[in-house]
Amino acid sequence: MSDKLVTITVDDKEISAPAGSYLLPVCLENDIYIPNLCYLEGMETPPASCRLCLVEIEGRPGPQVSCRCLIEDGMVVKTNSEEILKLRQIAFRLLVSTNDGSCKSCISNRSCELQQIAKFLHQPLRTKRLRHIDRAYPPLIDDHPYLVYEPKKCLLCGRCVYVCNNIEKGYKLSFAQRGMDTIVSFFGSDLDPASAFCKECFACTEVCPVGSLSSKEKWKAFVDGLK
Amino acid sequence: MKSNKSPEEYLKEHADEARAAVTALKNSSNPVIYVGAATCGRAAGALETIAGFETALEENGITAEIRKVGCLGHCYAEPLVIIQNPGFPPLLYQKIGAGEAGILVRSFLKDGSDPCYEYLIGALEADENFPTLMDYPRYLYEKRVVMAHCGLIDPAEIDHYLAVGGYESLASGLKKGSEWVLEEVKSANLRGRGGAGFPAGRKWEIARQVEAEEKLLICNGDEGDPGAYMDRTLLESNPHQVLEGLALAALAVGAEKALLYIRAEYPLAVKVMESAISQAESKNLLGANILGSDFSLAVSVFQGSGAFVCGEETALIESLSGRRGMPKLRPPYPAVSGFAGRPTIINNVKTLSTVPSIIKNGAAWFLDIGTPDSPGTAIFSVVGEVEYPGLVEVPMGVTLEHLVVDVCGGIKNGKELKAVQIGGPSGGCLPASLMDTIIDFDSLRSVGAMMGSGGLVVMNEDTCMVEVARYFTDFTQGESCGKCTFCRIGTRHLREILHSITIGEGLPGDINDLTEISEAVVAGSLCSLGKTAPNPVLTTLRFFRDEYVAHVEGKCCPARMCRTLTAFYIDLEACARGCDACVACCPTESIFTTSNRKKAIDQEKCVKCGECVYACPPEYDAVRRVSPPELIPDQGVEPLPENEKEESEA
């Protein structure tokens, strides 16, 4: 990023921003909302894995991920073309088609980013358009000494893996398995907390957009509160 | 360490020695037996064949040398054996098990009279007493450039490669300089054989121009397409050709380090390559100051852990770095910033294997083969319902029909060609009406298929295209790395919908959903695995839409392949009284004798395995398949009364 400002047009609105910034944060700062899940502010190379932040850029073929698109002077961006809206809706429906559980009994109810995106896209949180896909995991994995993980809520955005490895340098969270069976996993066990080498920074739980990963303590308090 | 001798002079010393050794073997007064013992040959029993030869030679007191060679690509004829018996031209034999080995030793080697024509394919050299290989279409129509020496030279001995002019291209490349090598490959327009077809020379040039302390060259041997084994064969059958191409590429790029990324499921390829590397090093063809020049290259083997997605460049680099093999968004391209941030060139085994011949014969020679936009040859592993399946090398630009019908002998058992699936799990299914499509990168892409790495599955009229789409989608969704939404979940939905359709539970909106999700997965996925995964679905929807409609609306599988939608019955007119060939093969004892002593199937018990179709003698051919199952005609079948049963058994 440099001090030089460039001007881009997003949905007919002119925006000036430092050259070399990524398009997604520039739009977000200028009140143009683009749905996103895997992006975190300050990421050097965002993983571009949730595929919700797709936009159209004049002169480039096909939809582009705005989180990894460096802005250039004179760039013309459309965040709401028919094709983009359709792709986003399908991506959203795909995500919710694998999700289980009700919002009422979820620790992230009302602070959930998926709920916000649903509202923005005018999409229901339970889709009737697609078959439901049940993921082959128990609702709760709690063998970590300090964390609980609800895999059926997890959107595999990877924010937790990113902060653990790139920010906190804990190197404890990782993806495991393939295809639909992919989950976030960790080493170590409840029986021997030392084996987890977890710093108990809980950065991973703070970045989780949907409350799939929580600190054991908070989660217990939440469950007790439900009773 | 700069020497006065030129690389070519250095090489000549090795080559002269090698030629002498190989000539001595060729002119040996004792017979030499070459057995095709690459992985495919071994699977067909080549090691038993070798044991058979050893025993027979000992029993008959004959001295002969046995050599394990690689694969000729003629899978239908394995185990393949070439016998060099003094006084005869080298003869190629097919389907030689341990028993046949014994016969060959006794009749041909001991008595010297009978060359066992019953097992013979032909002579390797023109001879008036024997048919030659060129008399067969399979040999005549092929254009062997990359596979020219596969199955004919001993991959365990560098001398065999040196004797056929091996490493001469490297020596001349070293003499003429890296820029010349790059320009030659660029003008030859060699396109990457790993699937995408990106020009190799241009890729090299990108990395060559990047300023970096260290550059890396990787040979991608992570072949993972179901039914594809071109790379394995090249690695196992002519390892030095790969190494020579690798060294030339490294020279052009300016890399001094190279890696062979081979999947761990290819243990023989790993072993062969490791031994080839150390032999090449011992002759100063790899390592420091190659052939007295100032170019050095350290080569090692890295074993991949068998994830299909690691064939993708960025995932391969992640896996090399010790991390989970997940693709990354490009740019940056690996040619600019790859392994540990260094410029990294990743080329497929076939691409690198092609390089030595381009350097040897020149770009103009290469451009003469194939089509202007896709010069050179293409190697396909042709499998499925063809007469002569195997590895086939043809010039680009021939039609699919030529490949399937002329080269590979057409469809087996007098059936009709229905479709070919070309380009591996992310390729497309093309119908018989498109068999005049030309084989090159762009023509295939224009009809919705792709060159891919060269898998080609030939299907006859008994293949259900919905089931084919389901099979390949099942594979890709299982191999998705799970990173991006469209590939991870989208391909799973495709599979679920396809599965429902094949079991007769398809819903009216399913065909539209398949199209919509497929198009979204293509447009939205992060890497090429996701972007191409829906190809089998999209092409079957495009060319075989009727079959989808029949499944969903009529609950009927026109190919009568999907079990739930199919039923078997025995045509009483055709069934022979007293024959009970089908009874014994039925795993669920669902076949019973009727009152007129013919056979019938109890539909309640039948699991639709289809064994009875094969068991029924061809002269009766009485087992019929129908779809939907309700179409079984009422033949008024009555079981044979209990009292008569005993009578007939007695």
Interface residues (C-beta under 8 A of the other chain):
Chain A: T45 P47 A48 S49 C50 R51 L52 L54 G62 P63 V65 R68 E83 K86 L87 I90 A91 L94 L95 S97 T98 R129 L130 R131 I133 L155 L156 G158 S174 F175 Q177 R178 G179 M180 D181 T182
Chain B: A307 R324 M326 K328 L329 Q477 G478 E479 S480 C481 G482 K483 C484 T485 F486 R488 I489 G490 T491 R492 H493 E496 I497 S500 D513 E516 I517 A520 A523 G524 S525 L526
